[in-house]
Amino acid sequence: MAIIFYDHLIKKHEIHLLIDGYGEADNHKNKAKQLVDDIIHQAVVALILEKLDQKKHIPFLNMLHERPYDPEIMQYLIQHIGTDIETEIHHEANRIIEEIKKDFEDKK
């Protein structure tokens, strides 16, 4: 699981512990964690693209593709969307994590 510029805003620890608690093989657990990361990533990118002016989509996506770990991406978003984008990313990721946790709990 690669480092992404918004990782500091997202608390995935609980969901990873929940996955670790299942009696599955480690490779299945790792795949589940990767799937959770992918779902969160897609939701965050969708949120950003919704908020970002369409003319800024390509530069943002290029930065994300070339250097997803770069904290300068967040500065770019703050400059073009506003300082509340960090809070919005945090809330969107938490919403997704809570949905996933609920799905896990419903399966028990």
C-alpha positions in Angstrom: 0.0 0.0 0.0 1.7 3.1 -1.3 1.9 6.4 0.5 -0.6 8.9 -0.8 -0.6 12.7 -0.2 -3.8 12.5 1.9 -2.9 9.5 4.1 -2.4 11.8 7.1 -6.1 12.7 6.9 -7.4 9.1 7.0 -7.5 6.7 9.8 -7.6 3.2 8.3 -6.2 1.5 11.4 -9.6 0.3 12.7 -10.7 -1.3 9.4 -7.3 -3.0 9.0 -7.6 -4.4 12.5 -11.1 -5.6 11.6 -9.7 -7.4 8.5 -6.9 -8.8 10.6 -9.4 -10.3 13.0 -10.9 -12.6 10.3 -9.6 -16.1 10.1 -8.5 -15.8 6.5 -5.0 -16.4 5.0 -2.7 -13.4 5.1 -2.8 -13.0 1.4 -6.6 -12.7 1.5 -6.3 -10.2 4.3 -3.8 -8.2 2.3 -6.1 -8.2 -0.7 -9.0 -7.0 1.4 -6.9 -4.2 2.8 -5.8 -3.2 -0.7 -9.4 -3.3 -1.8 -10.4 -1.0 1.1 -7.5 1.4 0.1 -8.7 1.4 -3.5 -12.3 2.1 -2.6 -11.2 5.0 -0.3 -8.8 6.3 -3.0 -11.6 6.3 -5.7 -14.0 8.1 -3.4 -11.3 10.8 -2.5 -10.3 11.3 -6.1 -14.0 11.6 -7.1 -14.6 14.2 -4.4 -11.6 16.2 -5.5 -12.6 16.2 -9.1 -16.1 17.3 -8.1 -14.7 20.3 -6.2 -11.9 21.1 -8.6 -12.4 23.3 -11.6 -12.5 21.1 -14.7 -9.5 23.0 -16.2 -7.4 21.8 -13.3 -8.4 18.1 -13.6 -5.6 17.1 -15.9 -2.8 18.8 -13.9 -4.1 17.3 -10.7 -4.4 13.8 -12.2 -0.9 14.1 -13.7 0.6 15.0 -10.3 -1.3 12.2 -8.7 -0.1 9.7 -11.3 3.6 10.9 -11.3 4.1 11.4 -7.5 1.1 10.4 -5.4 3.1 10.8 -2.2 4.0 14.5 -2.8 2.5 16.8 -0.1 2.6 19.6 -2.7 -0.5 18.0 -4.2 -2.4 19.0 -1.1 -1.1 22.6 -1.4 -2.3 22.6 -5.0 -5.8 21.6 -3.9 -5.9 24.1 -1.1 -4.8 26.8 -3.6 -7.5 25.8 -6.2 -10.3 24.5 -3.9 -9.7 26.0 -0.5 -8.5 25.0 2.9 -11.7 23.0 3.7 -10.6 20.3 1.2 -8.6 18.6 3.9 -11.7 18.4 6.1 -13.8 17.2 3.2 -11.3 14.5 2.3 -11.3 13.4 6.0 -15.1 13.3 6.2 -15.5 11.4 2.9 -12.9 8.8 3.8 -14.5 8.3 7.3 -17.9 7.9 5.7 -16.5 5.2 3.4 -14.7 3.5 6.3 -17.8 3.5 8.4 -19.8 1.9 5.5 -17.2 -0.8 5.1 -17.1 -1.5 8.8 -20.9 -1.8 8.8 -20.7 -4.2 5.9 -18.2 -6.3 7.8 -20.3 -6.3 10.9 -23.4 -7.3 8.9 -21.5 -10.3 7.6 -20.7 -11.7 11.0 
